[in-house]
Amino acid sequence: MIKAALIINNQGKARFARFYANISGERQQHIIRHSFEAVACRPSTWSNILEDSSKFGKNIKLVYRTFATLYFIFLVDRAENELAVLDLIHVFVESLDRCYKNVCELDIVFNFTKVHQILNEIVIGGQVLEVTVDEVHRAVQEIERLERKPDTPATQLRPRGAPLLS
């Protein structure tokens, strides 16, 4: 099960954080800080998978990938396949890239609700839902289309001849 999804820039600022467990804000900040510290100093030739129960909790693994100046970090339990999580991170980044037409850090900062929508199409409640970039993109486009659609006027919702106010 996925416990958290984080996007942190190379200066240590969290640009996106989604936790799938009820964790206090103080503990969330602790996890974000230690996640950055763990991945920032690692050479690119080392493994993208870490386990440190003192920093992340018992039976929790940190799986990450670096894209440009951003670290995409997923905290998962031991039951999750690390290679599948690496692929999931790639699907997430590719979906962001497709929705934003070459995503950058500012897109994530200023359009965080869309980032949440994209991740919601991929992961729900810590469980992987969809791993096809085309399906994720299609679902996000449908949500955007429905949001752009003007609201139906109240006069069209009431039966003919019915008073406006009752």
C-alpha positions as CSV (number, residue, x, y, z in Angstrom):
1,M,0.0,0.0,0.0
2,I,1.2,3.5,-0.8
3,K,1.5,5.6,2.4
4,A,2.5,8.9,0.8
5,A,3.4,10.7,-2.5
6,L,5.7,13.6,-2.3
7,I,7.3,16.0,-4.8
8,I,10.2,18.0,-3.4
9,N,12.5,20.3,-5.2
10,N,16.3,20.1,-5.0
11,Q,16.3,22.9,-2.4
12,G,14.2,20.8,0.0
13,K,10.8,22.6,-0.5
14,A,7.8,20.3,-0.7
15,R,5.9,21.2,-3.8
16,F,3.3,18.5,-3.4
17,A,2.4,16.1,-0.5
18,R,-0.3,13.5,-0.3
19,F,-0.5,11.2,2.7
20,Y,-2.8,8.1,2.6
21,A,-2.7,7.6,6.4
22,N,-3.9,9.8,9.2
23,I,-0.7,11.4,10.3
24,S,-0.2,14.5,12.3
25,G,1.2,17.6,10.6
26,E,4.3,17.5,12.7
27,R,5.0,13.9,11.6
28,Q,4.3,14.8,8.0
29,Q,6.9,17.5,8.2
30,H,9.3,15.1,9.8
31,I,8.8,12.6,6.9
32,I,9.1,15.3,4.2
33,R,12.4,16.6,5.8
34,H,13.9,13.2,6.3
35,S,12.8,12.0,2.8
36,F,14.6,15.0,1.2
37,E,17.7,14.4,3.4
38,A,17.8,10.8,2.4
39,V,17.6,11.3,-1.4
40,A,19.4,14.7,-1.9
41,C,22.8,13.4,-1.0
42,R,22.6,10.1,-2.8
43,P,24.7,9.6,-6.0
44,S,22.7,8.8,-9.1
45,T,24.4,5.5,-9.4
46,W,22.9,4.2,-6.1
47,S,19.6,2.4,-5.8
48,N,16.4,4.4,-5.8
49,I,15.0,2.4,-2.9
50,L,15.6,3.1,0.7
51,E,14.6,1.5,4.0
52,D,15.2,3.3,7.3
53,S,12.7,2.5,10.1
54,S,14.0,5.3,12.3
55,K,13.2,8.0,9.7
56,F,10.1,6.6,7.9
57,G,8.6,4.1,10.2
58,K,8.6,0.4,10.6
59,N,8.1,-1.6,7.4
60,I,8.2,1.5,5.2
61,K,10.3,1.8,2.0
62,L,11.1,5.0,0.2
63,V,11.1,4.8,-3.6
64,Y,12.1,7.8,-5.6
65,R,13.0,9.1,-9.0
66,T,14.6,12.4,-9.9
67,F,13.3,14.4,-12.9
68,A,15.1,17.8,-13.6
69,T,15.1,19.6,-10.2
70,L,12.3,17.6,-8.6
71,Y,12.3,14.4,-6.5
72,F,9.2,12.3,-6.9
73,I,9.0,10.2,-3.8
74,F,6.6,7.5,-2.8
75,L,6.6,5.9,0.6
76,V,5.2,2.4,0.5
77,D,4.9,-0.6,2.8
78,R,6.9,-3.8,2.3
79,A,4.1,-5.5,0.4
80,E,4.6,-3.2,-2.6
81,N,6.9,-4.1,-5.4
82,E,9.6,-1.5,-5.7
83,L,10.0,-1.8,-9.4
84,A,6.2,-1.4,-9.9
85,V,6.4,1.8,-7.8
86,L,9.2,3.1,-9.9
87,D,7.1,2.5,-12.9
88,L,4.1,4.1,-11.2
89,I,6.2,7.2,-10.6
90,H,7.1,7.3,-14.3
91,V,3.4,7.0,-15.2
92,F,2.6,9.9,-12.8
93,V,5.3,12.1,-14.3
94,E,4.3,11.2,-17.8
95,S,0.7,12.0,-17.0
96,L,1.7,15.4,-15.6
97,D,3.8,16.0,-18.6
98,R,1.0,15.2,-21.0
99,C,-1.6,17.3,-19.1
100,Y,0.7,20.3,-18.8
101,K,2.6,20.1,-22.1
102,N,6.1,19.8,-20.6
103,V,5.5,20.1,-16.9
104,C,7.7,22.3,-14.7
105,E,7.9,23.0,-11.0
106,L,5.7,26.2,-11.3
107,D,2.9,24.1,-12.9
108,I,2.9,21.9,-9.8
109,V,2.9,24.8,-7.4
110,F,0.2,26.9,-9.1
111,N,-2.0,24.1,-10.3
112,F,-1.8,21.8,-7.3
113,T,-5.5,20.8,-7.6
114,K,-4.9,19.4,-11.0
115,V,-1.9,17.5,-9.7
116,H,-4.3,16.0,-7.0
117,Q,-6.8,15.1,-9.8
118,I,-4.1,13.3,-11.8
119,L,-2.8,11.4,-8.8
120,N,-6.4,10.5,-7.9
121,E,-6.8,8.9,-11.2
122,I,-3.7,6.8,-10.5
123,V,-4.0,6.1,-6.8
124,I,-7.0,6.0,-4.5
125,G,-6.7,5.4,-0.8
126,G,-3.2,4.1,-1.2
127,Q,-4.2,1.5,-3.8
128,V,-3.1,1.7,-7.4
129,L,-6.1,2.2,-9.6
130,E,-4.8,3.0,-13.1
131,V,-1.3,2.7,-14.8
132,T,-2.2,3.6,-18.3
133,V,-1.1,7.2,-19.2
134,D,-3.8,7.4,-22.0
135,E,-6.6,6.5,-19.6
136,V,-5.4,9.0,-16.9
137,H,-5.1,11.7,-19.5
138,R,-8.6,10.9,-20.9
139,A,-10.1,11.0,-17.4
140,V,-8.5,14.3,-16.5
141,Q,-9.7,15.9,-19.8
142,E,-13.2,14.7,-19.0
143,I,-13.1,16.3,-15.6
144,E,-11.8,19.6,-17.1
145,R,-14.6,19.4,-19.7
146,L,-17.2,19.0,-17.0
147,E,-15.7,21.9,-15.0
148,R,-15.9,24.2,-18.0
149,K,-19.5,23.4,-18.8
150,P,-21.7,26.2,-17.5
151,D,-24.1,25.4,-14.7
152,T,-27.7,24.7,-15.7
153,P,-29.9,27.7,-15.0
154,A,-32.5,27.1,-12.2
155,T,-35.3,28.0,-14.7
156,Q,-34.4,24.9,-16.7
157,L,-34.6,22.7,-13.6
158,R,-38.1,23.6,-12.5
159,P,-41.2,22.1,-14.1
160,R,-43.2,24.4,-16.4
161,G,-45.7,26.5,-14.6
162,A,-44.1,26.0,-11.2
163,P,-43.4,29.1,-9.3
164,L,-39.8,30.3,-9.0
165,L,-40.1,30.5,-5.2
166,S,-42.2,28.4,-3.0
